[in-house]
Amino acid sequence: MMAQPLLAGAEAVRAGKYGVCLVAVVYTLLGLVLCGTYAWGIIRLDGEFKQSGGAMKLWGRINDKGNEWLLSIYFTSIGLAAIGYLPSLAYAFFIAPELPRGLVNRMCGSLACFFVTELFWMPMCVAYIESPSSLVYTLIRLQLAVSGISGLCWFYFKVFAVPEEVEKTVGAPLRLSAKAGTAIFALHCAILDATVWPPFFHQ
């Protein structure tokens, strides 16, 4: 994958500690908050719909008999995306202080947009399961579209926009696993979550 050369001028001002702090806030803090919404939704659905599937209702018709193959693809992709996020996080901490401040802002900003918009997904899904409506379903689709596009932007900035000189400061195993993890995470969200899942969830 082609990396960008270092930029000149104000854009090339190193992010330094600012970059590390921004990565910590976006990659870890916002990520943990998002995981908290998932935990809340699962607990609520398991309690409210204990006799009719509980949190598995989130899968919609993907959980129906005959769609086991698709559910397996989802579980595999989710597992790979979760595992791949770890080297992506480590890579971000390594390169952030050496990156131009503007690039750190774009990289973390696009991921922050993903996390912030994704915070609404579980509450809207719970609301839709409790009381299906066209409005809520449309909002879910819009949210997933924005989140998916944001994830793809993050993928671009993380994989293609990092200057080659900065890339080379990180060992090949971490660099390559981070790029692969970033790609899997972003593509899962843009394709499986934003495109494939919604029609199966629709009631």
Protein Blocks (a to p, Z undefined) as FASTA:
>chain_A
ZZddddehjllpcfklmlmmmmmmmmmmmmmmmmmmmmmmmmmmmmmmmmnopjmlmnmm
mlpghilmmmmmmmmmmmmmmmmmmmmmmmmmmmmmmpcfklmmmmmmmmmmmmmmmmmm
mmmmmmmmmmgcfklmmmmmmmmmmmmmmmmmmmmmmmmmpcfklmmmpcfklmmmmmmm
mmmmmmmmmmmmmmmmmmmmpZZ
